[in-house]
Amino acid sequence: MREFGYRRADDVQGAVALLAADPGARLLGGGTNLVDLMKTGVERPALLIDVQDLPLDRIEVTADGALHIGATVTNSDLAADPEVRRRYPALAQAVLSGASGQLRNMATVGGNLLQRTRCGYFTDPAAPCNKRDPGSGCPAIGGEHHNHAILGASAHCVAVHPSDMAVALAAFDAVVTYETSDGPGELPLAEFYLPVGRTPHRETALPSGALITGLRLPPAPVAAVSRYRKVRERASFAFAIGSLAAALDVRDGTVQEVRLAFGAVASRPWRARAAERALIGGPASAEAFAAAADAELAAAEVLPHNGYKVALLRNLVVAVLTELTEEAAR
Amino acid sequence: MAPPTSSAITLNINGEKHTLPVDHRTTLLDALREQLDLTGTKKGCDQGQCGACTVLLDGRRAVSCLQLAVAAEGRVITTIEGVADGERLHPVQQAFLDLDGYQCGYCTPGQICSALAVIEEHAAGWPSAATADVRPEAGVPELSAEEIRERMSGNLCRCGAYVSIVQAVARAAEEAAQPGASSRPWQADGPGEPGAPADGEAVA
């Protein structure tokens, strides 16, 4: 590991100033991903700015009914929060499905958004990787890619985003708030993660030197009937090979509102808007759910070893929306 | 000017304060084992995946291999050495002993620290990925074998003593639920007070 300096920031302005002063600086939240990547040499910061003492550890309901979640709230506190569990159960389920109890106690909301892909070529500094070393190539396309992207990828990178939390946030139109030395800003989650294109090393639209201060979840009554379903290669403590965050409002057998976001299929959480459009105003039936999934997955481009994800996501959509239809009827 | 790459820090471990110099690259795990001779905490994968290095930070379980020592300053740290009351084993330790919740024993300190926290988390009403309905109105799920397996999934046992580990955690949880019992051996806020700051001071 490269040697590095360490500063603990007392307030947001101080953290942003430290970040602006050193291009080699990185923010340290729980460190569950960053420290691991520093050990292998994928990350080589010159300075760590520890954000654990920043006053960003609260979850609050605001007057307009939105939920504000601070950037240093831990995954554990997010998933245990009664308002999150009541208003956005799929978000609590998504967070609980990720990592282990130990890691959820350490990991923060801001760090979760910015965690890096677990593509084995990205995490191996000896391998070429366009995300880690732009222009060096992507061995995953002709190599080990059974858990790589089927949507939105490019000839330059087929890695998937590892976060479960961000999938539920995408379904619920979360907004990321941040602070820079030029002042505050915000980005809807739909614009937060950049398309892969030719620049897989550019992952988010955050301005350089920005510190994520938190998330805003707008009121979404539909989210009260929601679910996160994660498929993985073992029953617990593993990354998804496919996942779905879904919310559904059905009245008299007709879909009034629906939210669908896919995980582990793209470089970012994949909001399935084509599927949502196909469902609105139509019947809440297994046939309609399958047709909607097909509408979204028509854009899928599969590699030799990840084509199973198309059927997996289709089945997830049908199963989870069927369950939510039954739940709504109770 | 390049910032310094080492610091003198004070760590609060098992109620005692230790001042030591650390290279910033030092993990809490390596500081405990190599600098403070607290070798009960074990190094397994060193990547946050096996749980052998589990300790409690402000009463909450964490993997010490991904925790930088310098960033642990100001936290209340409890290791396996701080779990028993002198020669008297903690009920979680006794349950592992009575029910053979181990074979070689290497993962056991991490299993026990994790189990202590699992019992506290469950008592505080935290749901898990095994919880069918996470909404608060659904109440606290029973700490079933399925719940224990999910909540303990961050601790691997290569001997495969899982069946006995689940039984030991279940028995310790039952004992902790008895009137007047406490599963808490450490000196910090547990999961019952989300977001509550640790006072950083040991309680006698």
Interface residues (C-beta under 8 A of the other chain):
Chain A: M1 E3 F4 G5 Y6 R7 R8 L28 G30 G31 T32 V35 D36 M38 K39 A46 L47 L48 D50 Q52 D57 R58 V73 S76 D77 A79 A80 D81 P82 R85 R86 P89 A92 Q93 L96 S97 A99 S100 G101 Q102 L103 N105 M106 A235 S236 F237
Chain B: A2 P3 P4 T5 S7 D23 H24 R25 T27 D46 Q47 G48 Q49 G51 T54 L57 R60 R61 A62 V63 L66 Q67 L68 V70 A71 S114 A117 V118 E121 A124 G125 W126 P127 S128 A129 T131 D133 V134 R135 P136 E137 R149 E150 R151 M152 S153 G154 N155 P191 P194 G195
